[in-house]
Amino acid sequence: MKNKAVKTIAALFLSGVLALGTAPKISAEALNSENCYIYVAFDGVSLRKGPGTEYDKIGTIKGTGKLTYIDEKLDKNYIPWYKVRFKNGKEGWITSNYSRRYMKKSALPEIEETEKFVSDGTAYGNIYEQISESAEEYNAIGVQVSVIRGSDGKAFDFAYGWADYGSREMTVNSKMRSASLSKVATAICAVKMEEQGLIDLDKNIKKYWKIDIPTKISTKTLLTHTSTLYNLNSKSSVEETAKQLESSGSFNKKKTPGKSSSFEYNNFASSVAATTLELASGFPLEEYANENLFSLLDGDLSYFPGNIKNTNNLITHYDYDHSVELLPETAKKMVFTGNIGDHPGNYIGGLTGSSSDIAKVFSMLANDGVFGDNRILSEKSVEVLEKKYFTAKEHGGKFKQCLALRYYKKLYGTEGLYYHTGNAYGIVSFASYDPVTRNTVVVMTSGAKQSRDKRGIYKICGEITRAVYKNIDELQ
């Protein structure tokens, strides 16, 4: 009980006020034309009659700038769209992919700055001090960190800052989207299906789609980002995606699937892989993952924010410039429909939970497929996930590309780490595990600057992760 009390006191102290100055106190009622405006961030953004690309285009916005905010709705892919008004009174809808929603300065609350945290020399204190320093340096709204020590299986959780700026503190139970960490969960489902004889990851996917595809691609090349597919916009039905796959124009003919020279990080290809898993197994991936992964981890995870057990723990997602990316009220509307091929983007970026929930997924891999009393994957399946196919480069960093994981040698004082990064809706995340010590560390941040280090890893996550691995053995 003593250790738990120390951890709780520290968490409450560090969940103090961050003097960020540019982030609003948010509620659904506060998001109105009196308090908000929309900033169009790109030239040539389409203006449409309704919230989605299926609505007629009624104009093109020239240049960038501010527009009056009226309303927000989700399209069929769960992408927020904003209804805006021009000075001449004309109204229409634009996608949040190319715009930001801001609170006006007059609507911002006054927030007092708190005293900087200084470590007391303990492992807990050292980690919290780094969390505090990194949050301040990279202007983060909130931070969650979770650790599972491989030597004894003990878990340690940290929380800092705000779930809703100025009104609700980040806690260890707060829930957020994990962005591309979702791809690791989907890859786990892939190798589990192969283990069960439901799919062959090396087979041409036309076997499962039952269509003619002009380029021979497999689920494995889709997951390793070597399919040669262009990074197209994901559709919300099997039929629409099938048309994309049948088109020779969807592929880069100058490259060969499976080759390291064809590596290009590709969200569309990952979403095709997710739908392929559904077609091969006959199960929506959300249902399959619940039965074969999430329910065995004793956590609260879902690919759809609206389907986690306690949606009251959902946070507000802020982008690096502290615009409002995603409100809890909006996230609650992102629910599982039960149909194969619906919302494939959720299977590559929608996985929602706390950092401790995500840590259990990666700890299972660190322990060769076992979590607690449950063997979730065979050792062979974990080997498939950890196989290093080739050396890849991205954002200035070199790493070994695995099925969905990456591997970096001599990282943060370890012999090497398997890891993945995430970045979407303002969430910047980094999850890793050491295959030698079986230590697992997950860092998730909201509203942080998205600068990267020489390895291509987000600096805020890397700095915190380094401090954790340095102090993990001394945590009490």
N, C-alpha and C positions, 0 to 999 in steps of 0.2 A: 504493500500500500504506500510505503514511503516513496518509492520510485515513481509511482503513478501520480502522487501529489506534487512532486517536484516538476514533473512534466506538465501537469495542468497549470500550475502557477506560472511557469515560464511561458506557456502558450498564451495565457490571458494577458500577461504583461506585454508580449510582443505583438498582440493583435490590437495595438494602439493605433492612433491616427497617423496617417502618412500625409505629409504636407506636399501634396502633388499640385495643388493649385489650379489644375485645368480639368479635373474630372467632376461630374455632377453628382449630387444626391438624386438617385433615380427612383421613380415609381412609374407605373403605367399611366397614372393620371397626369404626371408631370410632362409626359411626352405629347405636347400639343403645339400648335402653331405659335402660341404666345411665348413658349419657353424654348422652342427648338427651331433649327433650320437645317436644310440639307446642303452639303457642299458636294458639287459634282467635281470629281477628281480627274476626269479624263475628257479629252475632246472627242466629239462625235458620238456621245452616248444616245441611244435610241429612247425616244419617248413613246409610250404605248397607251392604248385605251384602257388596259387592265393590268393587273399584277402578274405578268408572265409573258414569255416569248410567243405564246399561241395567240395573244391579242394583237390586233392590227397596229402597225407602226404609224404614228400620227405626226412624227417630226424627228429631227435630229438636233441635239443641243450642241451649239458651237462654243468651243472654249470651255473653261472651267469657271466655277463661281458658286454663289449662294442662291438658293431657291427657298421659297416658303414651304414648310413641311405641313402636310395635312393629315396623312394617315399611313399605316403600315399593314401589309398583308403578306402571307407566305404564298409562293407559287406551288405547283404540284411537286416540285423537287425540294420543297422546304427552304427555298432561298427567300429572304425578306425582300420585298419591293416597297418603295416609298411613293406615295401620292404627293405630287408637288404642284405648286402654282407659280406662274410667271407674273411679272409686273403688269402685263397686259390682261391678266385674268385667265389666260389659258391654263388648263390643268391636264395632267397625265401622270403616268407611272414610270419610274426608273428603277433599275435593279441596284441592290446594295453592293453588287460586285464592283461597281464603278462609282460609288458615292459613299459619303459618310453622313451620319446624323450627329449633330452637335447641340449641346445646351448653350443658350445665349449667356454671356457673362453676367447679365443682370439676374439670371436664375440660379447661378452657382452659389452654394452655401459657403460660409466662412468656416474654415477648418484650422484648428490650432495645431502647431507642430509639436511633436513629442520629443522627449530626450533620447538621444542616440543610445542604443543598447551596447553595453560593454560586457564581454565574457567574464565569468568568474573563475575561468581556468579549467572548468570541467569540459568534458566532451560535448555535453548538451550546450553549454554556454558558447563554446567555440563554433558550433554549427549555427546556432541562433545568431551569433554576431555576424557570420558570413551572410546568412539570409537577410539580416537587417541592412548590411552594407550594400549587398547586391541589389536589393529592392530599391534602396535610395539611389544608387548609381544609375540603374536602368529604369527608374521611374515607374516601378511596378505598382499596380493597385493592390494585388494580393498574391500570396505565394503559399503553396502547399508542398511539403516534402515528406516522403515516406521511405522508411528503411526496413529491410528484413535481413537480419544477420544470418549468414549461412552456418556458422559454427553451432548455434543453439536455436535458431528459428525465431528469436525474439524480434518483435516489431516495434518501431519507434516512429511517431508521427509528429510533424511540426506544422504550425499554421501562423501566418503573418498577414496583417493588413485587412483588406475589406472584401467581403462578398458583394455588398452593395456599398459604393463609396459614401462614407459619412453616416451610414445608417445601420448596416449589418456587418458584423465582423466575419472574416474568414475563419472557419474552424476546421478541425480535422475531418469533420463530417460533410463539409461543403462539397457540392457536386458540380462538375464542369465537363465540357466536351474535351476529349484528349487529343483531338485532331488526328494526325497520321499514325499515332500509336494504335489506332483502330486497325491498321493494316496488319499488325502483328497478330491480333486476335483472329482476323480473317484467315491469315496463313496457318494459324493453329487449327482452325476448322478444316482447312484444305488437307493437311497431313492426316488429320483424324479421319476424314472421309476416305482417304486413300487406304488408311489402316483398316477401315471397315469394308473395303472393296467397292465403295460407291463411285470412285473416280480414279482415273489414271492421270496423274499430273503431267505426264509426258505426251499424252495423246493429243492429236489435233482436236481443238475444241468444236469443230464442226460436227463431231460425233454427238455432242450434247445439245448443240444449237439446232441441228438438223437443217442446216442451210449451206449454201456454197459460199465459202470464204476464199477470196483470191490469194491469200497468203497463208502458209501453213504455220499456225501459232498454237501453242499449248498453254495450259494454265500456269505452267512453270515459267514460261517466257513472259507471260503477263505479270506475274508476281515479282520477277526479277527486273522488270522494266526494260526488257529486251525484245518486245513483241514487234517492234517497228510500226506499231499504230501511232498515228498522230494524237496529240493530247486534245481530243475533241471534247465538246460539252456533253455530259452524261444526259441521257434521256430517262424518262420515268416509266417506260414499259419495255417488255421484251421485244415487242414488234418494232418499236422505233430504234432500239439498239441493234437489232438484227439487220435493219436497212443500212446502218452505218458499217457494220461488219461485211456486208455484201458488196460494198463499194470499193473499188480498187483505189479510189482517191483517198481512202482513209489510211492508207499505208505508205510508208517511205520505201519506195522500191529500190533505193540505192543502198539499203542496209539489209542484213540477214538476221532473222530472228534467232535469239540465243547467243549471239556473239557479243563479246564485251564492248566492241566498237559500236554496238547498237544501243548501249545503255543510255537512257534518258528518263529521268523521273517522270512518271506518267500517271496522273490520277484517273484518266479515262480508262487506261488499260487495267488498272487495279479494280475499277468498278465493273468492267467486263468480267474479270476473274471472279468477282463476288457473285455475279449473276450466273456464271458458268457453274459454280458450286451449287447454286440453287437448282439449276436445270438437271445436273447430274444426280443429285440426291433426292430431288422431288420435294424438298423442304425449304421454306423461306429461311434465310440464314439466321435471322433473329431467333426463330424457334429452335433451330439446330444448335446454335451457340448457347442458348439458355440450358438446353438439356445436357450438352456435352462439355460445357466449359463454365459458364457463369454460375450455375446452380451448385457446382462442385467447389467453388472458391469461397463460399460463405461471405459474399459481398453484395453490393447493390450496383450491378452493371447492366447496361443496355445500349444497343446501337442507336436507340431513339430516346432523347432526353425525357419525353413525355411518358415513357414507360418504366423509368426507374421507380423503386418502391416509394421513396420519399421525395417527391418533387419540390417540397418546401425547402429543401437544401440546395436547390439550383442557384447558382450565382448569376450576377449580371456580367456578361463578357464585354470587356473594354478593349479597344485596339491600342496600338502603341502611341497614337496621338490622343488617346483617351476619349475618342468618339465612342458612342454606344453601339456595339456590334449586335448583341443578342440579349434580350431581357428574359428573365425567368418565365414571365407570362407568355412570351412567344415560344420559348423552348418547350413549354408544356404542351403546345399544339403539335409538336413534332412526334407523332405516335406511329406505331407499327400498324400497317393495314392488313397484313396477313397474306398478301399476294406476292408470288414469285415475280421478280423483276421490278418491283416498286421501290423507288428511292434507293438506288444502288450507291449513291454518294454517301449514305449513312454508314455503309459497311467499310468505307475507307477513311471516314473522318468524324463520324457521329458518336463513337463509343464514349459513353458518359458515365462518370463515377468520380470518386475521390482518388487522390494519389495512392491511398492505401489499397483501394480496390484494384487499381492498375498494377501496383507492386505485386499483388498476389499472382497475376498473370505471368509476370516476368520471373518471379521466384519459382513458380512451377517449372519453367524452362531451366532455371539454374539448378534445379534438383532433378534433372533428367526425366521430367514428366510427372513428378509426384508433388501433390500439395496436401499437407496433413495426412489423412488416412486414405486419400483418393489418388489412384493412379489415373491421370487424365490422358496422358500420351505414353506410348511405348518409348523405350530408349531409342529405338530405330527411328521413330518419327521425329524425335528431338534432333537426332543426327541429321535428318533431312533438312530441318529448319536451320541448323547451324553450319551446314556445308558451305564452304567458301568457294564461290564460282569463279570470281575474277576480281581484279582490282578496278575500282571505279573512282571517278573524280567528280566532285560537286561542290560548289561554293568555296573553291580553293582548297578543299580537303581531300585526302586520299583515304580509302577504306576498302575492306573486303566486302563485296556484296554477297549476301546469303539469300535465302528464299524471300524473306521480307526484312530480316534483321541485317544489321551491318556489324562488322568487327573491326576494331582498331587496336593495334598492338601497343603495349606500354602506355596506357592511358590512365591518368590520374593516380599514379603510383601503383597500378596493378600490372600484371603480366599482359593483360588485354581484356577488353570488354566487348560483349555483344550489346547492341543498343539500337534505338530508333529515336528520331526527333519528330516533333509535331508543331504545326503552326496553322491555325485557322480560327476565325472569329475572335482574334486578339489573344488566344491562348497560345503560349509558347511552352513546349514540354520536352522533356528528355527522360527516357527510361533506359536503364542499363543493368547488366548483371555480370559478375565475374565468374566464369565457369570453374575457376580453381577454388576460390574461397566460398563460392555460392552466395556471396553478398549481393543484395539487390537495392537499387536506389532509384526513386522516381521523383522528379521535380516538375511541378506544374505552376505556371504563372499567368496572371491576367493583367493586360495593359502594359506589359514591359516593352522597352525598346528592343528591336529584333536584330541587333548587331551580332555578327558571328565572329568566332575566333579563326585562327589559321587552319583549323581542322574542319571548318564549316559548321561547327556546333555553336548554338546560341550561347553568347557569353554569360548571361545571367544564370543559365542552367549549368554550364560547365563549371563556373566558379563555385557554385553551391555543391555540385556533385563532388568536386575535388575535395572540398572541406569534409564532406560526409565520409568518403572513403578513407581519408586521413584519420578521422576520429572514431570510426565505426567500432573498432575493437574495444574502446574504452567506454562506450555508452552503457549506462546503468539503468 
